[in-house]
Amino acid sequence: ACRASSDEKPAKFQPPPKPVIIDKLKQIEERRFLSPEFIPPRGRTDPLKFFIERKDMIQRRKVFNIPEFYVGHILAVTTADLYAKDKVNRFVGICIQRGGKGLGATFVLRNVIEDQGVEICYELYNPRIQAIEVLKLEKRLDDNLMYLRDALPEYSTFDVNMKPETRLDHEEIPINKLQVRMKPKPWSKRWERPKYNIKGIKFELPEKVMKEAQKWSQPWLEFDMLREYDTSKIEEKIWKEVNEELKK
Amino acid sequence: MMPIWTKSGKKHAVTLLKVQDCHVLKYISKEESGGKTAKLLVGGKNASPFSKSESAMEIFREAGVPRKQKVTMFNVTDDALVKPGTPLYAAHFRPGQFVDVTAKTIGKGFQGVMKRWGFKGQPASHGQTKTHRRPGALSTNKAAKVYRGKKMPGKMGNIYRTSFGLKVWRINTKHDIIYVNGSVPGHTNCLVKVKDTKLPTYKECNKNPPFPTFFADGDEKLPEDLYDEEMFQFTDPSVTYT
């Protein structure tokens, strides 16, 4: 019934609810991820060399999308391979290490296929790579998961036909606090020693062995001023530069 | 040094060389120099004029050019002469040409015979008394002397050496950078002399260069980057095999 026709008192004016503006651009900018190969290493090289390398890297990123990923993510990489069926080779694995700077940046993917552990080192900017998909997003407690070689094989097996997981928010990649169980010793490296600083292993070794390993600790290293390399300002500059170029 | 990929997917390592303020300094005629061809003096990177004597600065003053840190000589035929004072750019070389690079190797100081000449030394155990990295015998019994030029310990490195037959993959005309295949003698940021190859296998590849040199104020307008035909450019899509 129309309010004008009835003789009731006009209802109290209800202002419409205020629209809540979610500034999505601001949300994305809150988390800045600069791929670690953009940060130049400390040395006596001319900064012009890094500038030119960065131009090439940005050019490649414009043509081919390299997603944001950390050590611990599960990736699927398709490369062009002359000797493979259909000339295309697809490999799924967990990223255990990201190394190299500039155009020669690499990442190592590990998987266990038919009870055989396989690790493949891919170059990020190799033109033979057709696609990189992130299947599962999760960070681990360490930067370097080389200890998975001495862990039980169940921690390195991943389904080759896994479906890609969609990104929910633009924030907070979950950290998996998994403590990995190891095969019996001997290991390829003495992972209990403090120089590797591994937090993701459940050490089932006797107390005596753990105490003996602490003998090799170097507590003065964190106070060594010559080893300090503060990259925050360099990162900001490079982040601005890379973003501007990518938007063009 | 940087990686470079070809269109077939192979990877090669490449050294970047920057052409920094190169000028032709002086022309020396064939009779004056006493060689088979005329010579051109070319100077490299700019340096301060205050630490050299007046007589040494004469050459730079005549050419009208600031003092250069490195001065080298190039043997040049009469038809390829360039007027002293002209600047030289990286576009003098083109992708696909082959080049020799000369520089002073990294100085290692006084080194023993195993590092300097690659001698095998002696075993670490089984009774060796104080002899693990020594040269051993110097000559035979009959010679009764040590020959001249015997390999012995001494100062290693810091001498001029050349790498021959290096391919030029790419030229950046904006920053004057030459991308040269493989490694080059010398430490990072050292001064280096780049010449056309003397090897006969690459004679045909060095035909049709910019003659006598590339002039920046000329009519030719080059793009910012010149690539070799086989090189993969990052503007192309990924490499596929069919």
Interface residues (C-beta under 8 A of the other chain):
Chain A: G43 R44 T45 D46 L48 K49 I52 E53 D56 Q59 R60 V63 F64 A80 D81 L82 K87 G102 L103 G104 E123 Y125 N126 P127 R128 I129 Q130
Chain B: M2 P3 W5 G9 K11 L16 K18 N172 H175 I177 T188 N189 F232 F234 T235 D236 P237 S238 V239 T240 Y241 T242
